[in-house]
Amino acid sequence: MLNFHKKTNLSMLVADIGNTDILFGIFEGDQLKHTYRIPSIKDEGTMFFEYGLHNFFLENNISPNQFQKTVLSSVVPELTHIIEDILNRLSTAKTIVVKPGIHPEVSVDIENPDELGSDLYCNAVSAFKSSQSACIVVDFGTALTFTAVSNKGEVLGVAITPGLKTAVHALFSKTSQLPEVPLELPEKAIGRNTLKSIQSGVLYGYEGLVRNLLIHFKKEIGTPCKVFATGGLSSILKGLQSEFDDVDVNLTLKGLKVIGEEV
């Protein structure tokens, strides 16, 4: 599979295996030209992911065997080798599998560096490459994470809390009378029905959570720093936009690209 005729020459294919989805990105030079998302289903084998990618290539007129490099980040060990094998067949070079500390400019200064998620490391690489200064990355994913980076490019540590969707799903699954609700910010904090009450509690509550953690992170870093937000839900909390110097849903993919170019 994935062996049809040449149509387009794109230089780099990157993949971020997360707990909910696998996100693929295709870069041509500095430009992110295409993204493709597929669920991170642990029980599926190679054919499921290869078939989805195959169809995506066909639909977008992309040649699958012209990538100069492929780069992989994974926080799901069960899927790492499956996706790595697929990527190895799509590149003229062996796939780079991201480990914390792989990039020469971004080190990891925590007690157990191997515990740092490779996606968080990619975020740190991308943010530090962009800012060249101390920075904080807030990633609105399955988990809501905060990653601190010093002005020397050292990952200093992380804070982790359940993500927005995870929090809503926990309410839905653990209570018999509360429904699962869409993540839409209500006009008022005082909810006058169950749906608005849950939306208020989670979304306005998380605004305070994010703002408070940023205060603590900035104080402990001790130097001026830029704040980056990423993840598919990074724009939902409108009251937080002034807290962020940059919002980029593709920050992780861009970190993978930087690693592919400079490692």
Sequence and secondary structure as in RCSB ss.txt:
>XXXX:A:sequence
MLNFHKKTNLSMLVADIGNTDILFGIFEGDQLKHTYRIPSIKDEGTMFFEYGLHNFFLENNISPNQFQKTVLSSV
VPELTHIIEDILNRLSTAKTIVVKPGIHPEVSVDIENPDELGSDLYCNAVSAFKSSQSACIVVDFGTALTFTAVS
NKGEVLGVAITPGLKTAVHALFSKTSQLPEVPLELPEKAIGRNTLKSIQSGVLYGYEGLVRNLLIHFKKEIGTPC
KVFATGGLSSILKGLQSEFDDVDVNLTLKGLKVIGEEV
>XXXX:A:secstr
           EEEEEE SSEEEEEEEETTEEEEEEEEE  TT  HHHHHHHHHHHHHHTT  TT BSEEEEEES
 HHHHHHHHHHHHTTBSS  EE  TT STT EE SS GGGS HHHHHHHHHHHHHHSS EEEEEESSEEEEEEE 
TTSEEEEEEEEE HHHHHHHHHHH SS         S SS SSHHHHHHIIIIIHHHHHHHHHHHHHHHHH S  
EEEEESTTTTT GGGGGG SEE TTHHHHHHHHHHHH 
